[in-house]
Amino acid sequence: MKTMVATKSIQIQYYALLREQRGTSSEAYSTSALNLAGLYNELKEKYQFSLPINLLQVVANDRFVSWDDTINEGDLIVFIPPVAGG
């Protein structure tokens, strides 16, 4: 018996280096990733992001969350890279 993996439609926002590497600040995206770490790894492979996951923070629906949190239909996901400043 084959297991079906549900695909979820989400919104993603990118900032700083990730925005530059992706070429856009936001997008609608469909994923079957089970958690936020899986989503970032999927995007990193697809778009050749250079930042390792341990340098990022992740926000889902306006709150900081853990990389092992699940993804739900309609979530707004924001990846926050390190910000340099003076």
C-alpha positions in Angstrom: 0.0 0.0 0.0 1.4 3.4 -1.0 1.4 6.2 1.5 0.2 9.5 0.2 2.0 12.6 1.5 -0.2 15.7 1.7 1.0 18.8 -0.1 0.5 22.0 1.6 0.2 25.5 0.0 2.1 28.1 2.0 3.5 31.6 1.7 7.2 32.2 2.1 9.0 35.5 2.7 12.7 36.0 2.2 15.0 38.7 3.6 18.6 39.9 3.0 20.9 37.2 1.4 18.1 34.7 0.9 16.0 37.4 -1.0 19.0 38.1 -3.2 19.7 34.4 -3.9 16.0 33.6 -4.6 15.5 36.8 -6.6 12.2 37.6 -4.9 11.0 38.7 -1.5 8.0 36.3 -1.3 6.3 33.5 -3.1 3.4 31.0 -2.9 4.9 27.5 -2.6 3.6 24.0 -2.4 5.5 21.5 -0.2 5.2 18.0 1.1 7.9 18.7 3.8 6.9 17.4 7.2 8.6 20.2 9.2 10.3 23.6 8.8 13.8 22.0 8.6 12.6 19.8 5.8 11.2 22.8 4.0 14.4 24.9 4.3 16.5 21.9 3.1 14.1 21.5 0.1 14.4 25.2 -0.8 18.1 25.2 -0.2 18.6 22.4 -2.7 16.1 23.9 -5.2 17.4 27.5 -5.1 21.1 26.8 -4.1 20.9 28.9 -0.9 24.3 29.3 0.7 23.3 29.7 4.3 23.3 26.7 6.6 20.2 26.2 8.6 22.0 26.8 11.9 22.5 30.5 11.0 18.8 31.1 10.4 15.8 31.7 12.6 12.4 30.7 11.4 9.0 32.4 11.9 5.6 30.8 11.3 2.5 33.0 11.3 4.2 35.9 13.1 5.9 33.9 15.9 9.4 32.4 16.3 9.2 28.6 16.1 11.4 25.5 16.2 12.8 23.9 13.1 11.0 20.7 14.0 7.5 22.3 14.0 5.1 21.0 11.4 3.9 23.0 8.4 0.1 23.6 8.0 -1.9 24.6 5.0 -1.9 28.4 4.6 1.1 29.1 6.9 3.2 32.2 6.4 6.9 31.2 6.8 9.7 33.7 7.1 13.4 32.7 7.2 15.5 35.3 9.0 19.2 35.3 8.1 21.9 36.9 10.3 21.9 40.7 9.9 25.1 42.7 9.9 24.9 46.2 11.2 26.8 48.9 12.9 
